[in-house]
Every structure is written in structure tokens, then in C-alpha cells.
Amino acid sequence: MASTDIDTRYTGVPDESIGDGYKIVPARHPWRLVGSIVAAALIAITLNSILTNPRWGWGVFVEFFF
């Protein structure tokens, strides 16, 4: 195969003979989206708690490290 030829074996386009007439659709993953939203909400809640709670003592942190 010459270097200018395109190798179509790995393009992701299904061959016409694959599936024997069945319509192949991509898999759906609705719980992946739900899980991502829940994880993002938990991270936001945790960051809000850490950054806004005065009992974390950010003044002491600033004294020690800066």
C-alpha cells in the first residue's frame, strides 16, 4: 500500500455485510450522564463547604504557608 492511500479498515465505518440487515445504533448510556451530574454536584458542595466554612481556619493556613 502506498503512503498516500487511505487505509479504510479502521475508519469505524461498518461494512455493508455486517449486521445482516439489522439497523445498528450506538449504545446509549443515560446513567453515565446522571452519575456525572451527581458527581459534579457533590464536588461543588464539598468545595463550597471547604472554602466558605470559617472553622477550616484559612487564616491559620495563610500564616503557616505564606
C-alpha positions in Angstrom: 0.0 0.0 0.0 1.4 3.4 -0.9 1.8 6.1 1.7 -0.9 8.2 0.0 -3.5 5.5 0.1 -6.1 5.7 2.9 -6.4 2.5 5.0 -10.2 2.1 5.3 -10.0 -1.0 7.6 -10.0 1.1 10.8 -12.2 4.0 9.9 -15.1 3.0 12.1 -17.5 2.8 9.1 -19.3 -0.6 9.3 -19.0 -2.9 6.3 -22.3 -3.4 4.4 -22.2 -7.2 5.2 -22.0 -6.7 8.9 -25.3 -6.9 10.7 -27.3 -8.9 8.1 -29.9 -6.2 7.6 -30.2 -5.1 11.2 -30.1 -1.5 12.0 -27.1 -0.9 14.2 -27.4 2.1 16.6 -24.9 3.4 19.0 -25.3 2.3 22.7 -26.9 4.8 24.9 -25.6 5.4 28.4 -28.2 7.6 30.3 -26.8 6.6 33.8 -23.4 7.8 32.8 -24.8 11.3 32.4 -26.8 11.1 35.7 -23.7 9.9 37.5 -21.6 12.7 36.1 -24.2 15.3 37.2 -24.3 13.8 40.7 -20.5 13.7 41.0 -20.2 17.3 39.8 -22.8 18.3 42.4 -21.0 16.5 45.2 -17.7 18.1 44.2 -19.3 21.6 44.1 -21.0 21.1 47.6 -17.7 19.9 49.1 -15.7 22.8 47.6 -18.3 25.3 48.8 -18.1 23.8 52.3 -14.3 23.9 52.4 -14.0 27.4 51.0 -16.8 29.1 53.0 -16.7 27.4 56.4 -14.8 29.6 58.9 -14.0 26.5 61.1 -11.5 25.3 58.5 -9.2 28.1 59.7 -7.9 29.5 56.5 -6.2 32.3 58.4 -4.0 29.8 60.2 -3.2 28.2 56.8 -2.2 31.6 55.4 0.1 32.2 58.5 1.9 28.9 58.1 2.4 28.8 54.3 2.6 32.5 53.2 
